[in-house]
Amino acid sequence: MKQKLFDTISAYEHIIICRHERPDPDAIGSQAGLARLIERNTGKKVQLAGDEEPSLSFLSDMDTIDDTTFLESLVIVCDTANTGRIDDERYKNARELFKIDHHPVVDDYTPLAWVDPTFSSTSEMIVHWFDEIAAPQGWELDGECARLLFAGIVGDTGRFSHPNTTARTFKAVQLLYEREFDVRHLFNEMDKKPLALLRLEGEVLSGFALSENGVGVITLSQEQLRKYQVSVNESSAITHSVANVEGIVAWVTFVELEDKSYRVRLRSKGPIINEMASRFQGGGHPLAAGATAENDEERMQVIEQLEEVCKTYRT
């Protein structure tokens, strides 16, 4: 399938690359990194689809794409396990569709799919693909492409601290480090935190507590988001603020949306949580997943089930 990806790219003059909604660094890093790689080595026109995400604008901007362009284009979807999360429904109009993803399979939405959950990130997959398939064909990977893919790997591995980090991950990072890009500036951009977000984080942490089963719960209300002028996507930074609390086994962050539903972010130090997330319109990795709670009743159900998962894990 890796060779098929190269052959399929070679067959098209116009390519559109999509990724999931509410993007993280790996979504945009893999999307824009692959686009850069193709453009620099083939001269083909490659466009990026999806809504702009201001907090990640230091990585790449998105393109404005006409509806008719999709009809004659190869569309590559990066880092997206299910169709409901693809951040441009016009992918359905593509002449051909290819999926590159490191999440466990949720939707088999195209027969052209390279999916491998053993990789830390989709960005790492692209580095591996370059090294194994594209480089032997004479392709080169420049500093800007390296910057984008490095950001994706750093984001999804938690700076190489998550268990998805492998020797293969560091091999990919070594290849990227051999190119020239400003690593310090990139880390500064990724770590930058608005003062308002820091104050919201302080308010949340002041009342944070653990249950007997080692479960932590963070709930961000619309009132708090408005008070501190923090976007839903920016609030994701708060999820990691409790990761090193002594005794924590798993935790969940609920972010209230305007329709009173909740975006659910689940993280774990050991218990498998993506199966639980799938019961709430979600999914993801075994130790990091996302879901949706339609109301407060479902929010409580998520907490109850997470408590049970952690209780079972501890016994």
KOLFISE-645381 format. One line per 3 residues: number of its first residue (from 0); their letters; for each residue x, y, z of C-alpha. Coordinates in steps of 0.5 Angstrom, whole numbers, plus 500, padded with zeros to 3 digits. Last residue first. Layout:
# KOLFISE-645381
NUM = A = X,Y,Z; ...
//
This chain:
# KOLFISE-645381
314 = TRY = 485,490,582; 487,497,579; 485,496,572
311 = TKC = 478,494,575; 477,500,579; 480,505,573
308 = VEE = 475,502,568; 469,503,573; 471,510,575
305 = LQE = 471,511,567; 464,508,566; 462,513,572
302 = IVQ = 465,519,569; 462,518,562; 456,516,565
299 = MRE = 456,523,569; 457,527,562; 452,523,559
296 = EDN = 447,526,564; 450,533,563; 448,533,556
293 = EAT = 450,530,549; 457,527,551; 462,527,546
290 = AGA = 468,523,545; 476,523,545; 481,518,546
287 = ALP = 488,518,549; 491,511,552; 488,506,547
284 = HGG = 488,511,542; 482,514,539; 475,513,539
281 = GQF = 468,517,540; 461,517,539; 460,516,546
278 = RSA = 460,508,547; 467,509,542; 470,513,548
275 = MEN = 469,506,553; 473,502,547; 478,508,547
272 = IIP = 480,508,554; 485,502,556; 487,503,563
269 = GKS = 495,505,564; 496,512,565; 490,514,561
266 = RLR = 487,520,558; 480,522,555; 478,529,552
263 = VRY = 470,530,552; 467,535,548; 461,537,552
260 = SKD = 454,538,549; 450,545,552; 449,547,545
257 = ELE = 455,553,546; 460,547,547; 462,545,554
254 = VFT = 469,542,555; 469,536,559; 476,534,561
251 = VWA = 477,526,563; 483,523,567; 486,516,568
248 = VIG = 491,513,573; 493,519,578; 496,518,584
245 = EVN = 501,523,584; 499,529,579; 504,528,573
242 = AVS = 498,529,567; 494,534,571; 496,540,566
239 = HTI = 496,536,560; 488,537,559; 489,544,560
236 = ASS = 492,545,553; 486,543,550; 483,549,552
233 = ENV = 486,552,546; 481,548,541; 475,550,545
230 = SVQ = 477,558,545; 479,562,551; 476,569,552
227 = YKR = 478,568,560; 470,570,562; 468,567,555
224 = LQE = 471,560,556; 469,560,564; 462,561,562
221 = QSL = 462,556,557; 464,551,562; 470,547,563
218 = TIV = 470,541,567; 476,537,569; 475,530,572
215 = GVG = 481,526,575; 480,519,576; 485,515,581
212 = NES = 480,510,584; 479,513,590; 477,520,586
209 = LAF = 482,525,585; 481,533,586; 482,539,582
206 = GSL = 479,546,585; 485,550,585; 487,547,578
203 = VEG = 481,549,574; 482,557,576; 490,556,575
200 = ELR = 488,553,568; 483,559,567; 489,564,569
197 = LLA = 494,561,564; 489,561,558; 488,568,559
194 = LPK = 496,569,559; 496,566,553; 500,560,552
191 = KDM = 506,559,548; 509,552,548; 508,550,541
188 = ENF = 511,557,539; 517,556,543; 518,549,541
185 = LHR = 518,551,534; 523,557,535; 528,552,539
182 = VDF = 528,547,533; 529,553,528; 530,549,521
179 = ERE = 536,545,517; 535,538,515; 539,533,519
176 = YLL = 534,534,525; 529,531,520; 532,524,519
173 = QVA = 534,524,527; 527,525,528; 525,519,524
170 = KFT = 530,514,527; 527,517,534; 520,515,532
167 = RAT = 523,508,530; 526,507,536; 519,508,539
164 = TNP = 515,513,542; 507,510,543; 509,510,550
161 = HSF = 508,517,551; 514,522,553; 517,523,546
158 = RGT = 515,531,547; 508,529,548; 508,523,543
155 = DGV = 503,526,539; 505,533,539; 513,532,538
152 = IGA = 511,528,532; 507,533,529; 512,538,530
149 = FLL = 517,534,527; 513,533,521; 512,541,520
146 = RAC = 519,543,521; 522,537,517; 518,540,511
143 = EGD = 520,546,512; 528,544,512; 527,540,506
140 = LEW = 526,533,504; 528,530,498; 525,525,492
137 = GQP = 530,521,488; 526,515,487; 530,512,493
134 = AAI = 528,518,497; 520,516,496; 519,509,498
131 = EDF = 523,507,505; 525,514,507; 519,518,505
128 = WHV = 514,513,507; 518,513,514; 517,520,514
125 = IME = 510,520,512; 509,515,518; 512,519,523
122 = STS = 507,525,521; 501,520,522; 503,519,529
119 = SFT = 507,514,534; 506,509,529; 504,502,531
116 = PDV = 497,504,529; 498,503,522; 493,505,517
113 = WAL = 495,505,509; 488,506,506; 486,506,498
110 = PTY = 480,501,499; 476,508,502; 472,509,508
107 = DDV = 474,503,512; 471,507,518; 474,506,525
104 = VPH = 481,503,524; 485,504,530; 489,511,529
101 = HDI = 496,511,525; 492,514,519; 494,515,511
98 = KFL = 487,515,507; 487,515,500; 481,518,496
95 = ERA = 480,518,488; 476,523,484; 474,526,490
92 = NKY = 467,528,491; 466,525,498; 472,529,500
89 = RED = 467,535,499; 465,534,507; 471,538,509
86 = DIR = 474,537,516; 474,529,516; 471,528,523
83 = GTN = 465,524,521; 469,520,516; 472,516,521
80 = ATD = 480,515,523; 483,521,521; 490,523,521
77 = CVI = 491,525,514; 486,524,508; 489,524,501
74 = VLS = 484,527,496; 486,526,489; 483,531,484
71 = ELF = 478,532,478; 472,533,482; 475,536,488
68 = TTD = 477,542,484; 469,543,482; 468,545,489
65 = DIT = 473,551,489; 478,551,494; 481,556,499
62 = DMD = 487,554,502; 489,553,509; 495,556,513
59 = SLF = 501,553,516; 505,551,522; 505,558,526
56 = SLS = 497,558,525; 496,553,530; 493,557,535
53 = PEE = 489,560,529; 486,554,527; 483,555,520
50 = DGA = 478,550,517; 480,545,513; 483,543,506
47 = LQV = 490,544,504; 492,544,497; 497,541,492
44 = KKG = 499,543,485; 504,538,482; 511,541,482
41 = TNR = 514,534,483; 519,534,489; 518,540,492
38 = EIL = 510,540,491; 510,533,494; 514,534,500
35 = RAL = 510,540,502; 504,537,501; 506,531,506
32 = GAQ = 508,536,511; 502,540,510; 497,535,512
29 = SGI = 502,531,517; 504,537,521; 496,540,521
26 = ADP = 494,533,524; 500,532,528; 500,539,531
23 = DPR = 492,538,533; 486,539,529; 479,541,531
20 = EHR = 477,537,525; 481,532,522; 485,532,516
17 = CII = 485,533,508; 490,534,503; 488,536,496
14 = IHE = 492,533,490; 492,536,482; 496,533,477
11 = YAS = 495,526,479; 498,519,477; 504,520,481
8 = ITD = 500,521,487; 497,514,486; 504,511,485
5 = FLK = 507,513,491; 501,511,495; 501,505,492
2 = QKM = 508,504,494; 506,505,501; 500,500,500
//
